[in-house]
């Protein structure tokens, strides 16, 4: 009987979000910024991205409206992105889990001193967990991309939970 190679993935669903794919032994296979055209999600690119891999399980960050901190249109776009991703993943028969930020942060930030800025805490945690990565920037930038960093950490949470 051959061993099954599991592939885990995750989305940080914002328009400035990201997508990450991990092997079952915890190596990053691929990372992408959220595909968009102008200010819209690129649905066809998302579908092709998901079909590129035989994903065992995918995590989608369970974003919620943030009353008083961001505007109504931003809250609407968060919900739109989450719903779009759920629809695509379900339509492609990929098992998925909605993951609250506190869930993946509790596991992936373990042993990391919390910073005032949660994005900095995530970057420290990601560099600790994936020290071989140059790190989590786009092809055009050397600066780490927040959406990719979060997507990698969410994928790691899913990998640990479902391996």
C-alpha positions as CSV (number, residue, x, y, z in Angstrom):
1,X,0.0,0.0,0.0
2,X,1.4,3.4,-1.0
3,X,1.6,6.2,1.4
4,X,-0.7,9.1,0.7
5,X,1.0,12.4,0.4
6,X,-1.3,14.9,1.9
7,X,-1.5,18.5,0.8
8,X,-2.8,21.3,3.0
9,X,-3.7,24.8,2.0
10,X,-5.2,28.0,3.4
11,X,-6.6,31.3,2.5
12,X,-6.4,34.6,4.2
13,X,-9.5,35.9,2.4
14,X,-9.1,39.6,2.1
15,X,-8.4,41.3,-1.2
16,X,-4.9,41.8,0.1
17,X,-4.9,38.3,1.5
18,X,-3.0,35.3,0.4
19,X,-3.0,31.6,-0.4
20,X,-0.5,29.0,0.8
21,X,0.1,25.3,0.1
22,X,2.0,23.0,2.5
23,X,3.2,19.4,2.1
24,X,2.3,16.9,4.8
25,X,5.8,17.2,6.3
26,X,5.4,20.9,6.7
27,X,7.3,22.4,3.7
28,X,5.8,25.3,1.7
29,X,5.0,24.2,-1.8
30,X,3.5,27.4,-3.1
31,X,2.4,30.9,-2.0
32,X,0.3,33.5,-3.8
33,X,-1.2,36.8,-3.1
34,X,-5.0,36.9,-3.5
35,X,-5.7,37.0,-7.2
36,X,-7.5,40.2,-8.2
37,X,-8.3,42.2,-11.3
38,X,-8.4,45.8,-10.4
39,X,-10.4,45.8,-7.1
40,X,-12.3,42.6,-7.8
41,X,-11.5,39.0,-6.9
42,X,-10.3,37.1,-9.9
43,X,-12.6,34.1,-9.6
44,X,-11.2,32.2,-12.6
45,X,-7.6,32.5,-11.3
46,X,-8.8,31.3,-7.8
47,X,-10.4,28.3,-9.4
48,X,-7.3,27.4,-11.4
49,X,-5.2,27.8,-8.3
50,X,-7.3,25.4,-6.4
51,X,-7.4,22.9,-9.3
52,X,-3.6,23.0,-9.5
53,X,-3.2,20.8,-6.4
54,X,-4.9,17.8,-5.0
55,X,-5.7,19.4,-1.6
56,X,-6.4,17.1,1.3
57,X,-7.9,19.9,3.4
58,X,-8.1,23.7,3.2
59,X,-8.5,26.3,5.9
60,X,-10.3,29.6,5.3
61,X,-9.9,32.3,7.9
62,X,-13.3,32.9,9.4
63,X,-13.3,36.7,9.1
64,X,-16.1,38.7,10.8
65,X,-17.4,42.2,10.6
66,X,-15.5,44.6,12.8
67,X,-18.0,47.2,14.1
68,X,-16.7,50.7,14.4
69,X,-13.1,49.9,13.3
70,X,-13.6,49.6,9.5
71,X,-16.3,50.8,7.2
72,X,-19.4,49.0,5.9
73,X,-18.0,48.4,2.5
74,X,-14.8,46.9,3.9
75,X,-16.9,44.6,6.1
76,X,-19.0,43.7,3.1
77,X,-15.9,42.9,1.1
78,X,-14.5,40.6,3.9
79,X,-17.8,38.7,3.8
80,X,-17.8,38.6,0.0
81,X,-14.3,37.1,-0.1
82,X,-15.1,34.5,2.5
83,X,-18.3,33.5,0.8
84,X,-16.7,33.3,-2.6
85,X,-13.9,31.1,-1.3
86,X,-16.4,28.8,0.5
87,X,-18.4,28.4,-2.7
88,X,-15.3,27.6,-4.8
89,X,-13.9,25.1,-2.4
90,X,-17.2,23.4,-1.9
91,X,-17.9,23.4,-5.6
92,X,-14.6,21.6,-6.2
93,X,-15.3,19.1,-3.4
94,X,-12.3,20.1,-1.3
95,X,-12.8,19.5,2.5
96,X,-12.5,22.8,4.3
97,X,-12.6,24.3,7.8
98,X,-13.4,27.8,8.8
99,X,-10.7,28.9,11.2
100,X,-11.1,31.8,13.7
101,X,-8.0,33.9,14.0
102,X,-7.6,33.1,17.7
103,X,-7.6,29.4,16.9
104,X,-4.7,29.4,14.5
105,X,-2.8,32.1,16.4
106,X,-3.0,30.1,19.6
107,X,-1.2,27.2,18.0
108,X,1.2,28.9,15.6
109,X,2.2,31.7,17.9
110,X,3.1,29.3,20.7
111,X,6.4,30.4,22.3
112,X,6.4,33.8,20.5
113,X,6.3,37.0,22.5
114,X,3.2,38.9,21.4
115,X,3.8,42.2,19.7
116,X,1.4,45.2,19.7
117,X,0.9,44.6,16.0
118,X,-0.5,41.1,15.3
119,X,1.1,41.2,11.8
120,X,4.5,41.4,13.4
121,X,3.7,38.5,15.8
122,X,2.6,36.4,12.8
123,X,5.8,37.2,10.9
124,X,8.0,36.3,13.9
125,X,6.0,33.0,14.3
126,X,6.2,32.2,10.6
127,X,10.0,32.8,10.5
128,X,10.4,30.5,13.5
129,X,8.3,27.7,11.9
130,X,9.7,28.1,8.4
131,X,13.3,29.3,8.8
132,X,14.3,28.1,5.4
133,X,12.0,30.5,3.6
134,X,13.6,33.7,2.3
135,X,10.5,34.8,3.4
136,X,7.0,35.0,2.3
137,X,7.3,38.0,0.0
138,X,5.9,38.3,-3.5
139,X,8.1,37.8,-6.5
140,X,8.4,41.6,-6.9
141,X,9.0,42.5,-3.3
142,X,11.4,41.6,-0.6
143,X,9.0,42.8,2.1
144,X,6.9,40.0,3.6
145,X,3.3,40.0,2.5
146,X,0.9,40.0,5.5
147,X,-1.7,37.9,3.6
148,X,0.8,35.3,2.6
149,X,2.3,35.1,6.1
150,X,-1.2,34.6,7.6
151,X,-2.2,32.1,4.9
152,X,1.0,30.0,5.7
153,X,0.2,30.0,9.4
154,X,-3.4,29.0,8.8
155,X,-2.2,26.2,6.5
156,X,0.2,25.1,9.2
157,X,-2.7,25.0,11.7
158,X,-4.7,22.9,9.3
159,X,-1.8,20.6,8.6
160,X,-1.3,20.0,12.4
161,X,-5.0,19.4,12.9
162,X,-5.6,17.0,10.0
163,X,-2.3,15.2,9.2
